[in-house]
Amino acid sequence: MREKPRANETIESVTPARRLEGKVAVVTGASRGIGLAIARTLAESGVQVVMVARGKQALEKAARRVGRGAIAAPADVSQPHDVESIFRRVARHPGRLDILINNAGVFTFKPFRATTLEDWRKNLDINLTALFLTTRSALPLLMKSGAPHIINILSTSSRHAFPKCSAYTAAKFGALGFTQVIHRELRPEGIRVTAILPGVTETRMLSEFDFAVNRNGILQPQDVADAVTSSLTAPSRATYEEILLMPSKGFV
């Protein structure tokens, strides 16, 4: 059943601050970093958040930090059975889904010659195949929403090739292509799809580099969360198809 505006108001007359109230979102990779910032920001906006990550203890701790009824749903989004169980659970409670945030990811920083098949498969499984699995399982619920939205948190590596990132870049290029295709296929169903491509961000990923990163002026997880909120609160006539989010000082 599609949502209806309250008496004497249309959907477009609702202020951006209220457009998220009462919605339900699944956020993957939600136990730390960008995913946690997104979950916290959505919860503060009145969204019922279902937080997904592999580590049960870390995820439950994160859900307690978020509060506001956040639900911890431990799962490995690269595994079909785990993904299907997430959305069966969502179908039971909260019983609906309006927003899917695909944020889970891994990063390998190695020369191509040192990249193993295990590295390659891990990057494709988490950074690409997981998007296919979660989107496929979420669609039946999203199609019942009055304002469904899928947001894929990708990377500048979805558009630019960087040395020592062969597995990661291949997966992220594929993820952007996948996002562009589902945007076009799902648009007639009223489902908005957004790709957010952050530049270097203060996350655990920085520890993978073999050089020092000047943390002064790089993006923070909250910056990405704010871009998510901007996308979600845009009027239904508008879609942010792709957001390239970069540090103002560049990659330093």
Backbone hydrogen bonds, N-H to C=O, Kabsch-Sander energy under -0.5 kcal/mol:
donor,donor_aa,acceptor,acceptor_aa,energy
9,E,6,R,-1.6
13,S,10,T,-0.7
14,V,10,T,-0.7
14,V,11,I,-1.0
18,R,15,T,-1.7
19,R,15,T,-0.8
19,R,16,P,-0.8
21,E,18,R,-1.0
22,G,46,G,-2.2
23,K,20,L,-2.0
25,A,48,Q,-2.5
26,V,99,I,-2.3
27,V,50,V,-2.6
28,T,101,I,-2.4
29,G,52,V,-0.8
30,A,52,V,-2.5
32,R,29,G,-0.5
35,G,29,G,-0.5
35,G,32,R,-0.8
36,L,32,R,-1.3
37,A,33,G,-2.2
38,I,34,I,-2.5
39,A,35,G,-2.5
40,R,36,L,-2.7
41,T,37,A,-2.3
42,L,38,I,-2.6
43,A,39,A,-2.4
44,E,40,R,-2.2
45,S,41,T,-0.8
45,S,42,L,-0.8
46,G,43,A,-1.8
47,V,42,L,-2.2
48,Q,23,K,-3.2
49,V,47,V,-0.7
50,V,25,A,-3.2
51,M,49,V,-0.6
51,M,71,I,-3.6
52,V,27,V,-2.7
53,A,73,A,-0.5
56,K,54,R,-0.7
59,L,55,G,-2.3
60,E,56,K,-2.8
61,K,57,Q,-2.2
62,A,58,A,-2.2
63,A,59,L,-2.6
64,R,60,E,-1.9
65,R,61,K,-1.8
66,V,62,A,-2.3
67,G,63,A,-2.7
70,A,67,G,-1.7
71,I,49,V,-2.8
73,A,51,M,-3.3
73,A,71,I,-0.5
75,A,53,A,-2.4
77,V,75,A,-0.7
79,Q,76,D,-2.2
83,V,79,Q,-2.3
84,E,80,P,-2.7
85,S,81,H,-1.9
86,I,82,D,-1.7
87,F,83,V,-1.6
88,R,84,E,-1.8
89,R,85,S,-2.1
90,V,86,I,-2.2
91,A,87,F,-2.1
92,R,88,R,-1.4
93,H,89,R,-2.9
95,G,90,V,-3.1
98,D,24,V,-2.5
99,I,24,V,-2.0
100,L,149,H,-2.3
101,I,26,V,-3.2
102,N,100,L,-0.6
102,N,151,I,-2.5
103,N,101,I,-1.0
110,K,108,T,-0.6
110,K,164,K,-1.7
114,A,111,P,-1.3
115,T,111,P,-0.8
115,T,112,F,-1.2
120,W,116,T,-2.4
121,R,117,L,-2.9
122,K,118,E,-2.4
123,N,119,D,-2.2
124,L,120,W,-2.3
125,D,121,R,-2.9
126,I,122,K,-2.3
127,N,123,N,-2.3
128,L,124,L,-1.4
129,T,124,L,-3.0
130,A,125,D,-1.6
131,L,128,L,-0.9
132,F,128,L,-1.3
133,L,129,T,-2.4
134,T,130,A,-2.8
135,T,131,L,-2.1
136,R,132,F,-2.2
137,S,133,L,-2.0
138,A,134,T,-2.3
139,L,135,T,-1.7
141,L,138,A,-0.8
142,L,138,A,-2.5
143,M,139,L,-2.5
144,K,141,L,-1.5
145,S,142,L,-1.7
149,H,98,D,-2.0
150,I,192,R,-2.7
151,I,100,L,-3.0
152,N,194,T,-2.7
153,I,102,N,-2.9
153,I,151,I,-0.6
154,L,152,N,-0.9
154,L,196,I,-3.2
156,T,198,P,-1.6
158,S,155,S,-2.1
159,R,156,T,-1.8
160,H,156,T,-2.0
165,C,162,F,-1.1
166,S,110,K,-0.5
169,T,165,C,-3.3
170,A,166,S,-2.2
171,A,167,A,-2.0
172,K,168,Y,-2.5
173,F,169,T,-2.9
174,G,170,A,-1.9
175,A,171,A,-2.2
176,L,172,K,-2.0
177,G,173,F,-2.1
178,F,174,G,-2.7
179,T,175,A,-2.3
180,Q,176,L,-2.4
181,V,177,G,-2.0
182,I,178,F,-2.5
183,H,179,T,-1.9
184,R,180,Q,-1.6
185,E,181,V,-2.4
186,L,182,I,-2.8
187,R,183,H,-1.2
189,E,186,L,-1.2
190,G,187,R,-2.0
191,I,186,L,-1.8
192,R,148,P,-2.1
192,R,190,G,-0.6
194,T,150,I,-2.6
195,A,241,E,-2.2
196,I,152,N,-2.5
197,L,195,A,-0.5
197,L,243,I,-3.7
199,G,245,L,-2.5
202,E,219,L,-2.4
203,T,201,T,-1.8
206,L,203,T,-1.6
207,S,204,R,-1.4
208,E,205,M,-2.1
209,F,206,L,-1.1
214,N,212,A,-0.5
215,R,213,V,-0.9
217,G,215,R,-0.9
218,I,215,R,-0.9
219,L,200,V,-1.8
223,D,220,Q,-1.5
224,V,220,Q,-1.0
225,A,221,P,-2.1
226,D,222,Q,-2.4
227,A,223,D,-1.5
228,V,224,V,-2.0
229,T,225,A,-2.2
230,S,226,D,-2.3
231,S,227,A,-2.0
232,L,228,V,-2.4
233,T,229,T,-2.1
234,A,231,S,-0.8
238,A,235,P,-2.6
241,E,239,T,-1.2
243,I,195,A,-2.8
244,L,242,E,-0.5
245,L,197,L,-2.2
245,L,243,I,-0.7
246,M,244,L,-0.6
249,K,217,G,-0.5
250,G,247,P,-1.6
252,V,250,G,-1.0
